[in-house]
Amino acid sequence: MDWWSNLSADQQLTIALAFLSAVLGGLISLSTTWFMARQNNKFLTKTKIQDRQENRALLAHKTFIKTLQYLNSVHSIKGAIEDQFDAAEESGHGHLLPVQKVQEIQLLETNFDPYNTEELVFLLHRENAELVGDLLVFEKRAMSAPQAVALYNEKRMELTKMLETGAVSTESDEDAIMSSELVGADAILADVRVSALQALLGEIMSRLEREEGDGMRFLSQFQDAAKSEFGDLYPNLKFEVQR
């Protein structure tokens, strides 16, 4: 480095300062770039987490809506049966058998989408994870209710046709359908069918009462769990069942 030794002290100092300035400037630029990249990565990570949380909250809303649909279906069927009991009382036929009061039970559309794993998975990390099982069981029971009602409607129609073959004239059409002069084997068969239909109707009504109570309870528990998990991303939703 003969050239260096030939320089004066001032020249050497000037070059050294220029070199150090360049190195320092490079280090500052590199540090700034690294810091900005790190902050950007943090922001992107935070954004991804936020997006994921919002998506999970949206899935929770879907679960709530599905549960409410199941509950509304149960409540609608229960209401349709109760309306026929009320109508019988109001028309002075409160003395009739339940199967005489309840004829065909009208059903609403029940083609609902089932729960999926992504909608319920957040509950598995909570102390009330048993709610997952409760909801899945409730879903199956609520979906089977229309099937039980369809069976009742079918059997009720068969009984009506059978009794109509021996129907006698009475004061009202409702009584005439179930007032029959069937005798012998036909009468015994009619009694058996009436008893079976009574049992089926009683089971349907008992199940609907249970499902309605369980559905209301499960909705409330789900609301609490979702609110605790997602905070403001999941506002408390007011709900009511409709007939």
Phi and psi restraints in degrees (value plus and minus 20) as a CYANA .aco file:
   2 ASP   PHI     -81.5   -41.5
   2 ASP   PSI     -55.6   -15.6
   3 TRP   PHI     -81.4   -41.4
   3 TRP   PSI     -53.5   -13.5
   4 TRP   PHI     -89.6   -49.6
   4 TRP   PSI     -60.9   -20.9
   5 SER   PHI     -91.7   -51.7
   5 SER   PSI     -42.0    -2.0
   6 ASN   PHI    -100.3   -60.3
   6 ASN   PSI     -30.6     9.4
   7 LEU   PHI    -102.6   -62.6
   7 LEU   PSI     131.7   171.7
   8 SER   PHI     -96.1   -56.1
   8 SER   PSI     148.2   188.2
   9 ALA   PHI     -82.3   -42.3
   9 ALA   PSI     -59.3   -19.3
  10 ASP   PHI     -85.1   -45.1
  10 ASP   PSI     -60.7   -20.7
  11 GLN   PHI     -85.3   -45.3
  11 GLN   PSI     -62.9   -22.9
  12 GLN   PHI     -80.5   -40.5
  12 GLN   PSI     -60.8   -20.8
  13 LEU   PHI     -85.7   -45.7
  13 LEU   PSI     -60.8   -20.8
  14 THR   PHI     -83.5   -43.5
  14 THR   PSI     -64.7   -24.7
  15 ILE   PHI     -84.6   -44.6
  15 ILE   PSI     -62.4   -22.4
  16 ALA   PHI     -83.0   -43.0
  16 ALA   PSI     -62.5   -22.5
  17 LEU   PHI     -85.6   -45.6
  17 LEU   PSI     -59.6   -19.6
  18 ALA   PHI     -83.3   -43.3
  18 ALA   PSI     -62.2   -22.2
  19 PHE   PHI     -83.9   -43.9
  19 PHE   PSI     -66.5   -26.5
  20 LEU   PHI     -83.8   -43.8
  20 LEU   PSI     -56.8   -16.8
  21 SER   PHI     -83.6   -43.6
  21 SER   PSI     -61.5   -21.5
  22 ALA   PHI     -85.1   -45.1
  22 ALA   PSI     -63.8   -23.8
  23 VAL   PHI     -83.7   -43.7
  23 VAL   PSI     -66.5   -26.5
  24 LEU   PHI     -82.3   -42.3
  24 LEU   PSI     -61.3   -21.3
  25 GLY   PHI     -82.5   -42.5
  25 GLY   PSI     -59.8   -19.8
  26 GLY   PHI     -84.2   -44.2
  26 GLY   PSI     -62.1   -22.1
  27 LEU   PHI     -83.8   -43.8
  27 LEU   PSI     -61.8   -21.8
  28 ILE   PHI     -83.3   -43.3
  28 ILE   PSI     -63.6   -23.6
  29 SER   PHI     -82.8   -42.8
  29 SER   PSI     -63.0   -23.0
  30 LEU   PHI     -84.2   -44.2
  30 LEU   PSI     -62.8   -22.8
  31 SER   PHI     -83.6   -43.6
  31 SER   PSI     -62.1   -22.1
  32 THR   PHI     -82.5   -42.5
  32 THR   PSI     -64.5   -24.5
  33 THR   PHI     -81.2   -41.2
  33 THR   PSI     -64.4   -24.4
  34 TRP   PHI     -83.2   -43.2
  34 TRP   PSI     -62.8   -22.8
  35 PHE   PHI     -83.7   -43.7
  35 PHE   PSI     -64.4   -24.4
  36 MET   PHI     -84.2   -44.2
  36 MET   PSI     -60.4   -20.4
  37 ALA   PHI     -84.3   -44.3
  37 ALA   PSI     -60.9   -20.9
  38 ARG   PHI     -84.3   -44.3
  38 ARG   PSI     -64.2   -24.2
  39 GLN   PHI     -83.8   -43.8
  39 GLN   PSI     -58.5   -18.5
  40 ASN   PHI     -85.6   -45.6
  40 ASN   PSI     -60.4   -20.4
  41 ASN   PHI     -83.6   -43.6
  41 ASN   PSI     -60.0   -20.0
  42 LYS   PHI     -82.8   -42.8
  42 LYS   PSI     -62.5   -22.5
  43 PHE   PHI     -83.8   -43.8
  43 PHE   PSI     -64.7   -24.7
  44 LEU   PHI     -83.9   -43.9
  44 LEU   PSI     -60.0   -20.0
  45 THR   PHI     -84.2   -44.2
  45 THR   PSI     -64.0   -24.0
  46 LYS   PHI     -82.9   -42.9
  46 LYS   PSI     -59.8   -19.8
  47 THR   PHI     -84.8   -44.8
  47 THR   PSI     -62.0   -22.0
  48 LYS   PHI     -83.1   -43.1
  48 LYS   PSI     -62.5   -22.5
  49 ILE   PHI     -82.9   -42.9
  49 ILE   PSI     -62.5   -22.5
  50 GLN   PHI     -83.6   -43.6
  50 GLN   PSI     -64.5   -24.5
  51 ASP   PHI     -82.4   -42.4
  51 ASP   PSI     -60.8   -20.8
  52 ARG   PHI     -85.6   -45.6
  52 ARG   PSI     -61.0   -21.0
  53 GLN   PHI     -86.1   -46.1
  53 GLN   PSI     -60.6   -20.6
  54 GLU   PHI     -84.2   -44.2
  54 GLU   PSI     -58.5   -18.5
  55 ASN   PHI     -86.0   -46.0
  55 ASN   PSI     -60.6   -20.6
  56 ARG   PHI     -85.5   -45.5
  56 ARG   PSI     -57.5   -17.5
  57 ALA   PHI     -85.5   -45.5
  57 ALA   PSI     -58.0   -18.0
  58 LEU   PHI     -83.0   -43.0
  58 LEU   PSI     -61.2   -21.2
  59 LEU   PHI     -83.2   -43.2
  59 LEU   PSI     -56.8   -16.8
  60 ALA   PHI     -84.1   -44.1
  60 ALA   PSI     -59.4   -19.4
  61 HIS   PHI     -80.6   -40.6
  61 HIS   PSI     -59.2   -19.2
  62 LYS   PHI     -84.0   -44.0
  62 LYS   PSI     -59.8   -19.8
  63 THR   PHI     -82.4   -42.4
  63 THR   PSI     -62.6   -22.6
  64 PHE   PHI     -79.9   -39.9
  64 PHE   PSI     -65.6   -25.6
  65 ILE   PHI     -84.6   -44.6
  65 ILE   PSI     -62.2   -22.2
  66 LYS   PHI     -82.3   -42.3
  66 LYS   PSI     -63.7   -23.7
  67 THR   PHI     -82.4   -42.4
  67 THR   PSI     -60.5   -20.5
  68 LEU   PHI     -85.0   -45.0
  68 LEU   PSI     -56.6   -16.6
  69 GLN   PHI     -84.5   -44.5
  69 GLN   PSI     -63.5   -23.5
  70 TYR   PHI     -80.8   -40.8
  70 TYR   PSI     -64.4   -24.4
  71 LEU   PHI     -84.3   -44.3
  71 LEU   PSI     -61.9   -21.9
  72 ASN   PHI     -83.5   -43.5
  72 ASN   PSI     -56.6   -16.6
  73 SER   PHI     -83.1   -43.1
  73 SER   PSI     -66.6   -26.6
  74 VAL   PHI     -80.7   -40.7
  74 VAL   PSI     -66.8   -26.8
  75 HIS   PHI     -84.5   -44.5
  75 HIS   PSI     -55.9   -15.9
  76 SER   PHI     -85.1   -45.1
  76 SER   PSI     -65.4   -25.4
  77 ILE   PHI     -82.9   -42.9
  77 ILE   PSI     -65.5   -25.5
  78 LYS   PHI     -80.0   -40.0
  78 LYS   PSI     -62.0   -22.0
  79 GLY   PHI     -85.9   -45.9
  79 GLY   PSI     -57.5   -17.5
  80 ALA   PHI     -83.8   -43.8
  80 ALA   PSI     -57.6   -17.6
  81 ILE   PHI     -89.9   -49.9
  81 ILE   PSI     -65.7   -25.7
  82 GLU   PHI     -83.2   -43.2
  82 GLU   PSI     -54.3   -14.3
  83 ASP   PHI     -82.4   -42.4
  83 ASP   PSI     -57.9   -17.9
  84 GLN   PHI     -90.5   -50.5
  84 GLN   PSI     -56.1   -16.1
  85 PHE   PHI     -83.3   -43.3
  85 PHE   PSI     -64.2   -24.2
  86 ASP   PHI     -83.1   -43.1
  86 ASP   PSI     -61.6   -21.6
  87 ALA   PHI     -83.2   -43.2
  87 ALA   PSI     -58.7   -18.7
  88 ALA   PHI     -84.7   -44.7
  88 ALA   PSI     -61.5   -21.5
  89 GLU   PHI     -84.2   -44.2
  89 GLU   PSI     -64.2   -24.2
  90 GLU   PHI     -87.0   -47.0
  90 GLU   PSI     -48.2    -8.2
  91 SER   PHI    -112.5   -72.5
  91 SER   PSI     -12.7    27.3
  92 GLY   PHI      61.1   101.1
  92 GLY   PSI       1.6    41.6
  93 HIS   PHI    -134.8   -94.8
  93 HIS   PSI      13.3    53.3
  94 GLY   PHI     -86.1   -46.1
  94 GLY   PSI     -37.3     2.7
  95 HIS   PHI     -99.9   -59.9
  95 HIS   PSI     -31.7     8.3
  96 LEU   PHI     -90.8   -50.8
  96 LEU   PSI     141.2   181.2
  97 LEU   PHI     -87.8   -47.8
  97 LEU   PSI     133.4   173.4
  98 PRO   PHI     -72.8   -32.8
  98 PRO   PSI     -59.5   -19.5
  99 VAL   PHI     -92.1   -52.1
  99 VAL   PSI     -38.2     1.8
 100 GLN   PHI     -98.1   -58.1
 100 GLN   PSI     -54.7   -14.7
 101 LYS   PHI     -95.8   -55.8
 101 LYS   PSI     -59.6   -19.6
 102 VAL   PHI    -119.5   -79.5
 102 VAL   PSI      86.8   126.8
 103 GLN   PHI    -115.3   -75.3
 103 GLN   PSI    -148.4  -108.4
 104 GLU   PHI     -90.9   -50.9
 104 GLU   PSI     116.0   156.0
 105 ILE   PHI    -119.8   -79.8
 105 ILE   PSI      98.7   138.7
 106 GLN   PHI     -94.1   -54.1
 106 GLN   PSI     116.5   156.5
 107 LEU   PHI    -134.3   -94.3
 107 LEU   PSI     125.6   165.6
 108 LEU   PHI    -110.5   -70.5
 108 LEU   PSI     151.5   191.5
 109 GLU   PHI     -80.2   -40.2
 109 GLU   PSI     107.3   147.3
 110 THR   PHI    -145.3  -105.3
 110 THR   PSI       4.3    44.3
 111 ASN   PHI    -105.5   -65.5
 111 ASN   PSI      54.0    94.0
 112 PHE   PHI    -118.6   -78.6
 112 PHE   PSI     131.3   171.3
 113 ASP   PHI     -95.7   -55.7
 113 ASP   PSI     117.9   157.9
 114 PRO   PHI     -94.7   -54.7
 114 PRO   PSI     145.8   185.8
 115 TYR   PHI     -84.2   -44.2
 115 TYR   PSI     135.0   175.0
 116 ASN   PHI    -145.5  -105.5
 116 ASN   PSI     145.4   185.4
 117 THR   PHI     -78.5   -38.5
 117 THR   PSI     -62.8   -22.8
 118 GLU   PHI     -81.0   -41.0
 118 GLU   PSI     -50.6   -10.6
 119 GLU   PHI     -94.0   -54.0
 119 GLU   PSI     -47.0    -7.0
 120 LEU   PHI    -127.7   -87.7
 120 LEU   PSI     -29.4    10.6
 121 VAL   PHI     -81.1   -41.1
 121 VAL   PSI     -51.3   -11.3
 122 PHE   PHI     -84.0   -44.0
 122 PHE   PSI     -44.3    -4.3
 123 LEU   PHI     -91.5   -51.5
 123 LEU   PSI     -42.9    -2.9
 124 LEU   PHI     -88.1   -48.1
 124 LEU   PSI     -38.7     1.3
 125 HIS   PHI    -117.0   -77.0
 125 HIS   PSI     -10.7    29.3
 126 ARG   PHI    -132.2   -92.2
 126 ARG   PSI     143.0   183.0
 127 GLU   PHI     -89.7   -49.7
 127 GLU   PSI     -38.3     1.7
 128 ASN   PHI    -123.5   -83.5
 128 ASN   PSI      23.6    63.6
 129 ALA   PHI     -83.0   -43.0
 129 ALA   PSI     -38.9     1.1
 130 GLU   PHI     -84.0   -44.0
 130 GLU   PSI     -35.3     4.7
 131 LEU   PHI     -82.8   -42.8
 131 LEU   PSI     -48.4    -8.4
 132 VAL   PHI     -79.7   -39.7
 132 VAL   PSI     -69.5   -29.5
 133 GLY   PHI     -83.0   -43.0
 133 GLY   PSI     -59.5   -19.5
 134 ASP   PHI     -81.4   -41.4
 134 ASP   PSI     -63.7   -23.7
 135 LEU   PHI     -86.9   -46.9
 135 LEU   PSI     -60.2   -20.2
 136 LEU   PHI     -85.9   -45.9
 136 LEU   PSI     -59.1   -19.1
 137 VAL   PHI     -87.8   -47.8
 137 VAL   PSI     -62.9   -22.9
 138 PHE   PHI     -80.3   -40.3
 138 PHE   PSI     -61.1   -21.1
 139 GLU   PHI     -78.1   -38.1
 139 GLU   PSI     -68.6   -28.6
 140 LYS   PHI     -83.7   -43.7
 140 LYS   PSI     -61.7   -21.7
 141 ARG   PHI     -88.1   -48.1
 141 ARG   PSI     -61.5   -21.5
 142 ALA   PHI     -85.9   -45.9
 142 ALA   PSI     -56.9   -16.9
 143 MET   PHI     -93.0   -53.0
 143 MET   PSI     -43.9    -3.9
 144 SER   PHI    -104.7   -64.7
 144 SER   PSI     -37.4     2.6
 145 ALA   PHI     -79.1   -39.1
 145 ALA   PSI     -67.4   -27.4
 146 PRO   PHI     -80.5   -40.5
 146 PRO   PSI     -51.4   -11.4
 147 GLN   PHI     -87.4   -47.4
 147 GLN   PSI     -60.6   -20.6
 148 ALA   PHI     -85.4   -45.4
 148 ALA   PSI     -58.9   -18.9
 149 VAL   PHI     -87.3   -47.3
 149 VAL   PSI     -59.8   -19.8
 150 ALA   PHI     -81.4   -41.4
 150 ALA   PSI     -58.3   -18.3
 151 LEU   PHI     -85.6   -45.6
 151 LEU   PSI     -62.2   -22.2
 152 TYR   PHI     -81.2   -41.2
 152 TYR   PSI     -66.6   -26.6
 153 ASN   PHI     -78.4   -38.4
 153 ASN   PSI     -62.0   -22.0
 154 GLU   PHI     -83.9   -43.9
 154 GLU   PSI     -68.8   -28.8
 155 LYS   PHI     -88.4   -48.4
 155 LYS   PSI     -54.3   -14.3
 156 ARG   PHI     -86.4   -46.4
 156 ARG   PSI     -58.8   -18.8
 157 MET   PHI     -87.4   -47.4
 157 MET   PSI     -60.1   -20.1
 158 GLU   PHI     -82.5   -42.5
 158 GLU   PSI     -62.1   -22.1
 159 LEU   PHI     -85.2   -45.2
 159 LEU   PSI     -61.6   -21.6
 160 THR   PHI     -79.8   -39.8
 160 THR   PSI     -66.4   -26.4
 161 LYS   PHI     -81.9   -41.9
 161 LYS   PSI     -58.2   -18.2
 162 MET   PHI     -86.6   -46.6
 162 MET   PSI     -65.6   -25.6
 163 LEU   PHI     -91.8   -51.8
 163 LEU   PSI     -47.6    -7.6
 164 GLU   PHI     -84.9   -44.9
 164 GLU   PSI     -43.7    -3.7
 165 THR   PHI     -88.7   -48.7
 165 THR   PSI     -40.9    -0.9
 166 GLY   PHI    -144.8  -104.8
 166 GLY   PSI      -0.2    39.8
 167 ALA   PHI     -86.0   -46.0
 167 ALA   PSI     123.0   163.0
 168 VAL   PHI    -133.4   -93.4
 168 VAL   PSI     141.8   181.8
 169 SER   PHI     -95.5   -55.5
 169 SER   PSI     107.4   147.4
 170 THR   PHI    -152.6  -112.6
 170 THR   PSI    -192.3  -152.3
 171 GLU   PHI     -92.8   -52.8
 171 GLU   PSI     -42.9    -2.9
 172 SER   PHI    -157.7  -117.7
 172 SER   PSI     135.2   175.2
 173 ASP   PHI     -83.9   -43.9
 173 ASP   PSI     -56.1   -16.1
 174 GLU   PHI     -82.5   -42.5
 174 GLU   PSI     -63.3   -23.3
 175 ASP   PHI     -88.4   -48.4
 175 ASP   PSI     -56.9   -16.9
 176 ALA   PHI     -81.4   -41.4
 176 ALA   PSI     -55.5   -15.5
 177 ILE   PHI     -82.4   -42.4
 177 ILE   PSI     -58.3   -18.3
 178 MET   PHI    -125.7   -85.7
 178 MET   PSI     -15.6    24.4
 179 SER   PHI    -121.5   -81.5
 179 SER   PSI      88.0   128.0
 180 SER   PHI    -150.4  -110.4
 180 SER   PSI     131.3   171.3
 181 GLU   PHI    -126.6   -86.6
 181 GLU   PSI       8.9    48.9
 182 LEU   PHI     -83.4   -43.4
 182 LEU   PSI     124.2   164.2
 183 VAL   PHI    -152.6  -112.6
 183 VAL   PSI     146.2   186.2
 184 GLY   PHI      41.8    81.8
 184 GLY   PSI    -157.4  -117.4
 185 ALA   PHI     -82.0   -42.0
 185 ALA   PSI     -55.9   -15.9
 186 ASP   PHI     -84.0   -44.0
 186 ASP   PSI     -60.7   -20.7
 187 ALA   PHI     -86.0   -46.0
 187 ALA   PSI     -61.5   -21.5
 188 ILE   PHI     -84.0   -44.0
 188 ILE   PSI     -63.7   -23.7
 189 LEU   PHI     -83.1   -43.1
 189 LEU   PSI     -59.2   -19.2
 190 ALA   PHI     -83.8   -43.8
 190 ALA   PSI     -61.9   -21.9
 191 ASP   PHI     -82.3   -42.3
 191 ASP   PSI     -61.8   -21.8
 192 VAL   PHI     -82.5   -42.5
 192 VAL   PSI     -63.6   -23.6
 193 ARG   PHI     -87.7   -47.7
 193 ARG   PSI     -58.1   -18.1
 194 VAL   PHI     -82.7   -42.7
 194 VAL   PSI     -63.9   -23.9
 195 SER   PHI     -82.8   -42.8
 195 SER   PSI     -63.3   -23.3
 196 ALA   PHI     -85.0   -45.0
 196 ALA   PSI     -59.6   -19.6
 197 LEU   PHI     -89.3   -49.3
 197 LEU   PSI     -56.7   -16.7
 198 GLN   PHI     -80.6   -40.6
 198 GLN   PSI     -64.7   -24.7
 199 ALA   PHI     -84.2   -44.2
 199 ALA   PSI     -61.5   -21.5
 200 LEU   PHI     -84.5   -44.5
 200 LEU   PSI     -63.9   -23.9
 201 LEU   PHI     -83.5   -43.5
 201 LEU   PSI     -62.1   -22.1
 202 GLY   PHI     -81.8   -41.8
 202 GLY   PSI     -60.1   -20.1
 203 GLU   PHI     -86.1   -46.1
 203 GLU   PSI     -61.1   -21.1
 204 ILE   PHI     -82.4   -42.4
 204 ILE   PSI     -65.9   -25.9
 205 MET   PHI     -84.8   -44.8
 205 MET   PSI     -60.1   -20.1
 206 SER   PHI     -84.5   -44.5
 206 SER   PSI     -62.5   -22.5
 207 ARG   PHI     -86.1   -46.1
 207 ARG   PSI     -61.5   -21.5
 208 LEU   PHI     -83.3   -43.3
 208 LEU   PSI     -59.6   -19.6
 209 GLU   PHI     -81.4   -41.4
 209 GLU   PSI     -62.8   -22.8
 210 ARG   PHI     -87.5   -47.5
 210 ARG   PSI     -65.6   -25.6
 211 GLU   PHI     -84.8   -44.8
 211 GLU   PSI     -56.3   -16.3
 212 GLU   PHI     -84.7   -44.7
 212 GLU   PSI     -65.1   -25.1
 213 GLY   PHI     -85.4   -45.4
 213 GLY   PSI     -64.0   -24.0
 214 ASP   PHI     -85.4   -45.4
 214 ASP   PSI     -61.1   -21.1
 215 GLY   PHI     -81.0   -41.0
 215 GLY   PSI     -62.7   -22.7
 216 MET   PHI     -82.7   -42.7
 216 MET   PSI     -61.9   -21.9
 217 ARG   PHI     -87.5   -47.5
 217 ARG   PSI     -63.0   -23.0
 218 PHE   PHI     -85.9   -45.9
 218 PHE   PSI     -58.4   -18.4
 219 LEU   PHI     -81.9   -41.9
 219 LEU   PSI     -63.1   -23.1
 220 SER   PHI     -84.8   -44.8
 220 SER   PSI     -63.3   -23.3
 221 GLN   PHI     -84.6   -44.6
 221 GLN   PSI     -59.8   -19.8
 222 PHE   PHI     -85.5   -45.5
 222 PHE   PSI     -62.0   -22.0
 223 GLN   PHI     -77.0   -37.0
 223 GLN   PSI     -66.4   -26.4
 224 ASP   PHI     -83.1   -43.1
 224 ASP   PSI     -63.6   -23.6
 225 ALA   PHI     -86.1   -46.1
 225 ALA   PSI     -62.9   -22.9
 226 ALA   PHI     -87.4   -47.4
 226 ALA   PSI     -60.2   -20.2
 227 LYS   PHI     -83.8   -43.8
 227 LYS   PSI     -60.8   -20.8
 228 SER   PHI     -86.0   -46.0
 228 SER   PSI     -56.1   -16.1
 229 GLU   PHI     -97.4   -57.4
 229 GLU   PSI     -61.4   -21.4
 230 PHE   PHI    -131.8   -91.8
 230 PHE   PSI     -26.9    13.1
 231 GLY   PHI      39.8    79.8
 231 GLY   PSI    -149.6  -109.6
 232 ASP   PHI     -88.1   -48.1
 232 ASP   PSI     -35.5     4.5
 233 LEU   PHI     -90.8   -50.8
 233 LEU   PSI     -36.2     3.8
 234 TYR   PHI    -151.3  -111.3
 234 TYR   PSI      66.3   106.3
 235 PRO   PHI     -89.5   -49.5
 235 PRO   PSI     129.0   169.0
 236 ASN   PHI     -82.0   -42.0
 236 ASN   PSI     109.7   149.7
 237 LEU   PHI    -126.9   -86.9
 237 LEU   PSI     108.5   148.5
 238 LYS   PHI     -96.3   -56.3
 238 LYS   PSI     121.4   161.4
 239 PHE   PHI    -161.7  -121.7
 239 PHE   PSI     131.7   171.7
 240 GLU   PHI    -169.4  -129.4
 240 GLU   PSI     129.0   169.0
 241 VAL   PHI    -108.2   -68.2
 241 VAL   PSI     129.5   169.5
 242 GLN   PHI    -145.5  -105.5
 242 GLN   PSI     129.8   169.8
